[in-house]
Amino acid sequence: MTGDMADREQGKEKKNKDKQECCGYPISIFFIVVNEFCERFSYYGMRAVLVLYFRYFLRWDDDFATTIYHTFVALCYLTPILGAIIADSWLGKFKTIVYLSIVYTIGQAVMAISAVHDITDGNKDGTPDSMTFHVALSMVGLLLIALGTGGIKPCVAAFGGDQFQDHQEKQRSTFFSIFYLSINAGSLLSTIITPILRAQDCGINSQQKCYPLAFGVPAALMAVALVVFILGSSMYIKEAPKGNIMMEVCRCIAFANKNRWKHRGSCFPKREHWLDWAEERYDKLLITQVKMVLKVLFLYIPLPMFWALFDQQGSRWTLQATTMNGNFGLFIVQPDQMQTVNAILILLMVPVVDNVVYPLIKKCGLNFTPLKRMTVGMFLGALAFVAAALVQVQIDQTVPVFPSSSEAQVKFLNLDNSVLNISVNGNPYEIQPFQSYGYVSLNTDTMDLSVGNKTHVPYPLMKGKRQTLLLTYDNIPGESIDLNTKPEQGDNDIRFVNGYREELSVKSGSKDMGSVGQFEFSNYTLFPEGTATFIISGSTEQCKYSMDLGFGSSYTLLIPSNFTFGPECASTIQQVEDIKPNTMHMAWQIPQYFLMTCGEVVFSVTGLEFSYSQAPKNMKSVLQAGWLLTTAVGNIIVLIVAEVGQLPEQWAEYVLFAALLICVCVIFSIMAHFYTYTDPAEIEAQFSEKDPDDKEKNKPIEMQMEPVFEKKQTKI
């Protein structure tokens, strides 16, 4: 009686939910779509700026930043298995989404807090000790985010599908299209917006980019995603946990191996397939389905190599963009915004490939099977890294040659209003008025320097450093230690040197570069691309000076001895270029993004379709988990190569990855050649209709599959 009452209550609840429709769609899907948009905005927005946060805030080198980035991405693709087990075996999809979204939101908030520059005492010097708290918070935040985003990944789309009734198949299909659109819209917008937020100055420290805001906005969007999802709670159809098929598959495989090992060397008859050793506990239909799944999973073994290259768009390619020119005329592109090229291209390429490329190939009479498409996708991914290597070679040619640990580099700056002849270790140089000469590379600890007719004692040098010496006809009134690397994140380092007779102060907007006495240098100050305006103040008068800046340059602005305040004061100030601006344009990255996106379309989209078509009806989630696992393993490959490879040149690493993928591509093509396509529905139908008295139908299951394989192979 109690069971009947429960059934009536459940039927009543379902009937009430059926009424909550709009244009044939359950109203509840609105909350799910908005939730997915906000969650994807949160994830991709945080991930877009993550490698630059590691590199320029936590001060990790390129290799370690890349390693931690790909470790995080790998975790994000490992945790979906955990989320699926929790949802199907314990909490159900709704509670799993809510609880793990809370964890997710906390993780995003922790990341935003970890990026606040002055959160700890004395944390202004960027020393390792002062960064310990930031690193600890960042790691906690990333672990929580990985658990949250991965845990809800297998649940949200399936939960949305649960909201539809049997008569709403058409609406369910449309929902998944809208759902996919919300994913792409969220990721595209966040990858555009969060780099802009990151590029701002926070005001806490004018030299520090605004990572708290870049992480804070995604955290706020994740909180919105959680609230919106909970608001729709009363409208949802909430399926109870039904048990996890992945666990059943694992138990079946484990029992087969255990039973096979147990009866090794015994007089038991041999089995046609090692999984047949599970027949004592599991029915033959399940065993047959597991065989089909393992056959596809075996093909997955080479696939991680593609993802190892693909996911470097957010790490190595972003770091590459920091050394390039992002001025596109009408707008400025931040290095981490170049990732939007992939999102834009994939929205354009998917319909073009489906509606133009594949039909043309079919008309040519070519049998372009799914596995052949995936092979082509892997080859295109390798070509993308060849293109990246070519771009890197060109970038390396524009980067200054900085001194090694065994040499010093010296620049000479003439403060006299006349030509100055000098001699360095017997080599003569002529320097024009208020101009510089250098950098001169020297492998000695001192140099013999003559200025005009005066010989100075051997001058000490600093190995591994760049120095600028100020020269007059009969004196060396000052020197400085110059930058030894290009300015970070495409910014420009500017300093002043004062050859004028009185002390001057320099400001640019809110940036105070301080007072500069005669023959003194100001500190370097970072300025973004664009026009920088400086106000030079004397005791009673001011001079306004402006200059246009590109990306990644460094200048010393010389206020000469003949400087005078007045309308023409700016014309006397001399620009001395210490480091040239980036000359390689970011547009040169577009070919590599195009090749990688083409590879993604024919590899990833086809791979998902192939997995779906080759999976038994009740085990599609198992292959989906296996597919996500290939992405995780691919990111693990990157961190292994980054830490173990330690190649001296970045272009060589790109070539290495391209070569590895081509080798894997060849292996996969051989495996694909011997693969026979199946129709799981036909096999399952045949199996369920077997007659115990029909000897032909009771042949070993592999023999039953053979005609089905051949028939299906001619269709694809």
HELIX and SHEET records of a PDB file:
HELIX    1   1 THR A    2  LYS A   19  1                                  18    
HELIX    2   2 SER A   28  LEU A   52  1                                  25    
HELIX    3   3 TYR A   53  PHE A   57  3                                   5    
HELIX    4   4 ASP A   62  ILE A   86  1                                  25    
HELIX    5   5 ALA A   87  LEU A   91  3                                   5    
HELIX    6   6 LYS A   93  SER A  114  1                                  22    
HELIX    7   7 PRO A  128  ASP A  162  1                                  35    
HELIX    8   8 ASP A  166  GLN A  168  5                                   3    
HELIX    9   9 GLU A  169  ARG A  198  1                                  30    
HELIX   10  10 TYR A  211  LEU A  231  1                                  21    
HELIX   11  11 SER A  233  MET A  235  5                                   3    
HELIX   12  12 ILE A  245  LYS A  262  1                                  18    
HELIX   13  13 TRP A  274  ALA A  278  5                                   5    
HELIX   14  14 LYS A  284  TYR A  300  1                                  17    
HELIX   15  15 PRO A  304  PHE A  310  1                                   7    
HELIX   16  16 ASP A  311  GLY A  314  5                                   4    
HELIX   17  17 ARG A  316  ALA A  321  1                                   6    
HELIX   18  18 PRO A  335  GLN A  339  5                                   5    
HELIX   19  19 THR A  340  VAL A  352  1                                  13    
HELIX   20  20 VAL A  353  VAL A  357  3                                   5    
HELIX   21  21 TYR A  358  LYS A  363  1                                   6    
HELIX   22  22 PRO A  370  THR A  398  1                                  29    
HELIX   23  23 GLU A  488  GLY A  490  5                                   3    
HELIX   24  24 CYS A  569  THR A  572  5                                   4    
HELIX   25  25 MET A  586  GLN A  589  5                                   4    
HELIX   26  26 ILE A  590  GLU A  600  1                                  11    
HELIX   27  27 VAL A  601  VAL A  605  3                                   5    
HELIX   28  28 THR A  606  GLN A  614  1                                   9    
HELIX   29  29 LYS A  617  MET A  619  5                                   3    
HELIX   30  30 LYS A  620  ILE A  640  1                                  21    
HELIX   31  31 VAL A  641  GLY A  645  3                                   5    
HELIX   32  32 GLN A  650  HIS A  673  1                                  24    
HELIX   33  33 PRO A  680  SER A  688  1                                   9    
HELIX   34  34 ILE A  701  LYS A  715  1                                  15    
SHEET    1   A 2 GLU A  21  CYS A  22  0                                        
SHEET    2   A 2 TYR A  25  PRO A  26 -1                                        
SHEET    1   B 4 SER A 436  LEU A 442  0                                        
SHEET    2   B 4 ALA A 408  ASN A 414 -1                                        
SHEET    3   B 4 ARG A 466  THR A 472  1                                        
SHEET    4   B 4 ASN A 475  ILE A 481 -1                                        
SHEET    1   C 4 ASN A 427  ILE A 431  0                                        
SHEET    2   C 4 LEU A 420  VAL A 424 -1                                        
SHEET    3   C 4 LEU A 449  VAL A 451 -1                                        
SHEET    4   C 4 LYS A 454  THR A 455 -1                                        
SHEET    1   D 2 THR A 446  MET A 447  0                                        
SHEET    2   D 2 TYR A 459  PRO A 460 -1                                        
SHEET    1   E 4 THR A 525  PHE A 527  0                                        
SHEET    2   E 4 ASN A 492  ASN A 498 -1                                        
SHEET    3   E 4 SER A 554  ILE A 559  1                                        
SHEET    4   E 4 GLN A 574  ILE A 579 -1                                        
SHEET    1   F 4 LYS A 511  VAL A 516  0                                        
SHEET    2   F 4 LEU A 504  SER A 508 -1                                        
SHEET    3   F 4 GLY A 530  SER A 537 -1                                        
SHEET    4   F 4 GLN A 542  LEU A 549 -1                                        
END                                                                             
